[in-house]
């Protein structure tokens, strides 16, 4: 049960990086693969444990998806769909590296008795492109992963639940929306202005959002890929000096475990987590 992207987080789904490898479906990942970067599973496991300890420290319940061989991107639990107040909308992955990940996610949700309200079959829809502005407004990015066909199908599924979608187009090089836009607290967002369409920026200003701006040259470091924990708390990462500084300047409490192994593949706190229960406030 999730009402928005900023209320107090109560329960989250994670997956250990047992079989994690960098998948070549983003500019960040491609660059690091070209440079010969190899994942250290030992370091990745240690970093993921520190990541999980933040949730434990705050009393947030963790449910675990069991990592399976042959599923190198399964650690990014975000991307199989998006949760709502009534259940999960299952998306549709765009690239072959995620083949079978949807079925594993559905199996986990069924074991946890989490309701599923529908599934996108036509086109693509991935959770990394989805952010709630409020209980009835869901922004979905159209970049490298989600498609307009997937969004149209999602609109039909979500219409009975009174959730309006704001499709937001951006260049494919940015990959997912959560690389260039993030909700960090009520009416507070971090974003890269040059990466987002003018009409979306205008909408945020009209709705009186506090906007933290990040330059384009800092985006690929994962600066904006954050998870709001509620109660003025944000989950970031140790390497995020610029983002953390800006968050703290607003009086937000920042938790920052090291995530270098995942950043090399283009993943940050938002990618590595899927909300199961999040309060309205």
C-alpha positions in Angstrom: 0.0 0.0 0.0 1.7 3.1 -1.3 0.1 6.6 -1.5 2.9 8.7 -2.7 6.7 8.9 -3.1 7.4 10.9 0.1 5.3 9.6 3.1 6.9 7.6 5.9 8.3 4.4 4.5 7.1 1.3 6.5 8.2 -1.7 4.4 10.5 -2.2 1.4 11.5 -5.0 -1.0 15.2 -5.6 -1.6 17.3 -8.2 -3.3 20.9 -9.2 -2.4 23.5 -8.7 -5.2 24.4 -12.4 -5.2 24.5 -12.5 -9.0 24.8 -8.8 -9.8 26.6 -7.8 -12.9 26.6 -4.5 -14.9 24.0 -4.7 -17.7 24.7 -2.7 -20.8 21.5 -0.8 -21.1 22.4 2.7 -20.0 25.1 5.2 -21.0 26.6 5.0 -17.5 26.9 1.2 -17.6 28.2 1.2 -21.2 31.0 3.7 -20.3 32.1 1.7 -17.3 32.1 -1.6 -19.3 34.2 0.0 -22.0 36.6 1.1 -19.3 36.9 -2.5 -18.1 35.2 -2.1 -14.8 34.4 -5.4 -13.1 31.9 -5.8 -10.2 33.4 -7.0 -7.0 30.6 -9.2 -5.6 32.3 -9.1 -2.2 32.3 -5.3 -2.0 28.8 -5.1 -3.6 27.5 -7.4 -0.9 29.1 -5.4 1.9 27.7 -2.1 0.5 24.3 -3.6 0.0 24.4 -4.7 3.7 25.1 -1.2 4.8 22.3 0.0 2.5 19.9 -2.5 4.2 21.1 -1.4 7.6 19.7 2.1 7.1 16.2 0.6 6.8 16.7 -1.6 9.8 18.0 1.4 11.9 14.8 3.3 11.1 12.5 0.3 11.9 11.5 -0.1 8.3 10.5 -3.7 7.6 12.6 -5.4 4.8 11.2 -8.2 2.7 13.7 -10.0 0.5 13.4 -11.2 -3.1 15.6 -14.3 -3.5 18.4 -13.7 -6.0 18.5 -16.1 -8.8 21.4 -17.1 -11.2 21.1 -15.6 -14.7 19.3 -12.5 -13.4 22.2 -9.9 -13.1 19.9 -6.9 -12.6 17.5 -8.4 -10.1 19.1 -6.4 -7.3 17.3 -3.3 -8.8 13.9 -4.2 -7.4 12.5 -0.9 -8.4 12.0 -1.6 -12.0 9.4 -4.4 -12.3 6.5 -2.0 -11.6 5.0 0.6 -9.4 3.0 0.2 -6.2 -0.4 2.0 -5.5 -2.8 2.2 -2.6 -4.6 -0.8 -3.9 -1.8 -3.0 -5.2 1.1 -3.3 -7.6 1.0 -2.4 -11.3 3.4 -4.8 -12.9 5.3 -3.2 -15.8 7.1 -4.6 -18.8 10.9 -4.6 -19.2 12.3 -3.3 -22.4 15.6 -5.1 -22.6 16.7 -8.8 -22.7 19.0 -8.5 -19.7 15.8 -8.4 -17.6 14.2 -11.5 -19.2 12.4 -13.5 -16.5 12.7 -10.8 -13.8 9.0 -9.9 -14.0 7.9 -13.5 -13.3 10.3 -13.7 -10.3 8.9 -10.4 -9.0 5.3 -11.6 -9.4 6.2 -14.9 -7.6 7.7 -12.9 -4.7 4.6 -10.6 -4.5 2.3 -13.5 -4.4 4.3 -15.2 -1.6 4.1 -11.9 0.3 0.3 -11.7 -0.4 0.8 -8.3 -2.0 -2.2 -7.5 -4.4 -1.5 -7.0 -8.1 -3.9 -4.7 -9.9 -2.8 -5.3 -13.5 0.1 -5.8 -15.8 1.4 -3.9 -18.8 1.9 -6.1 -21.8 2.0 -3.7 -24.8 5.0 -1.5 -24.9 7.4 -1.0 -21.9 6.9 0.4 -18.4 9.6 0.4 -15.7 9.5 1.5 -12.1 12.6 3.7 -12.4 10.5 6.0 -14.6 7.7 6.4 -12.0 7.3 9.1 -9.3 4.2 10.2 -7.4 3.7 13.9 -7.0 0.7 13.1 -4.8 -1.8 10.3 -4.2 -3.6 11.0 -7.5 -0.7 12.1 -9.8 2.0 9.8 -11.1 4.8 11.1 -13.3 6.1 8.5 -15.8 9.2 9.2 -17.9 9.6 8.3 -21.5 13.3 8.0 -22.2 15.4 4.8 -22.8 13.1 2.3 -21.0 9.4 3.1 -20.7 7.4 3.8 -23.9 4.3 5.7 -24.7 2.5 2.4 -25.5 3.3 1.2 -22.1 2.1 4.4 -20.5 -1.2 4.3 -22.4 -1.8 0.8 -21.1 -0.9 1.9 -17.6 -3.4 4.7 -17.9 -6.2 2.3 -18.6 -5.3 0.1 -15.6 -4.9 3.0 -13.2 -8.0 5.0 -14.3 -10.4 3.2 -11.9 -8.1 4.0 -9.0 -8.2 7.8 -9.7 -4.5 8.0 -10.6 -3.7 10.5 -13.4 -0.4 10.0 -15.3 1.8 12.9 -16.4 4.0 11.5 -19.3 7.3 13.2 -19.3 9.6 12.8 -22.3 13.4 13.2 -22.1 16.5 12.1 -24.1 17.3 8.4 -24.0 20.8 9.1 -22.7 19.4 9.8 -19.3 17.9 6.2 -19.2 15.3 6.4 -16.4 13.5 9.4 -14.9 15.0 8.7 -11.5 18.4 9.8 -12.9 17.1 13.3 -13.6 14.2 13.7 -11.2 13.5 12.7 -7.6 10.9 13.5 -4.9 12.8 13.9 -1.7 10.1 15.4 0.7 6.6 16.8 0.5 6.5 19.4 -2.3 10.3 19.1 -2.6 12.1 17.7 -5.6 15.6 17.4 -6.9 16.0 17.6 -10.7 18.2 18.5 -13.7 16.5 21.4 -15.5 18.3 20.9 -18.8 17.2 17.2 -19.0 13.4 17.8 -18.5 10.8 19.4 -20.7 9.8 23.0 -20.1 6.1 22.2 -19.6 6.9 19.8 -16.7 9.2 22.4 -15.1 6.5 25.0 -15.5 3.9 22.7 -13.9 6.1 22.1 -10.8 6.6 25.8 -10.4 2.9 26.5 -10.7 2.3 23.8 -8.0 4.8 25.7 -5.8 7.4 22.9 -5.5 10.7 23.6 -3.8 13.2 22.7 -6.6 16.7 21.6 -5.9 18.6 21.9 -9.2 21.5 19.8 -10.3 23.7 20.5 -13.4 23.8 17.9 -16.2 27.4 17.1 -15.7 26.6 15.8 -12.2 23.7 13.6 -13.3 25.6 10.5 -14.4 27.2 10.3 -10.9 23.8 9.3 -9.7 23.3 12.6 -7.8 19.5 12.6 -8.1 18.8 8.9 -7.6 17.5 9.2 -4.1 14.8 7.6 -1.9 12.6 9.7 0.4 12.1 7.9 3.8 9.6 10.2 5.2 9.9 12.4 8.3 12.3 14.7 6.5 14.8 11.8 5.9 16.4 10.9 2.6 18.5 7.9 1.6 21.4 8.9 -0.5 24.9 7.5 -0.7 28.4 8.4 0.5 29.8 9.3 -2.9 27.0 12.0 -3.5 28.8 15.0 -2.1 26.9 17.6 -4.1 23.4 16.1 -3.6 24.0 15.5 0.1 25.2 19.1 0.6 22.1 20.5 -1.0 19.7 18.2 0.9 21.3 19.1 4.2 21.1 22.8 3.4 17.3 22.3 3.3 17.4 20.8 6.8 16.8 17.2 5.6 18.5 14.3 7.4 20.6 12.3 5.0 21.7 8.7 5.3 24.6 7.9 3.0 26.0 4.3 2.8 28.6 3.7 0.1 27.2 2.4 -3.2 30.1 2.7 -5.7 29.6 -0.8 -7.1 26.0 -0.1 -8.0 26.6 3.4 -9.3 28.9 2.0 -11.9 25.9 0.2 -13.3 23.7 3.3 -13.1 21.8 2.2 -9.9 21.3 4.3 -6.8 19.0 4.1 -3.7 15.7 4.5 -5.7 16.7 1.7 -8.2 17.7 -0.7 -5.4 14.4 -0.5 -3.5 10.7 -1.1 -4.0 8.2 0.4 -1.6 5.7 -2.2 -0.2 4.1 0.1 2.4 4.4 3.9 2.6 2.1 6.2 4.6 0.3 9.2 3.3 2.4 11.5 5.5 
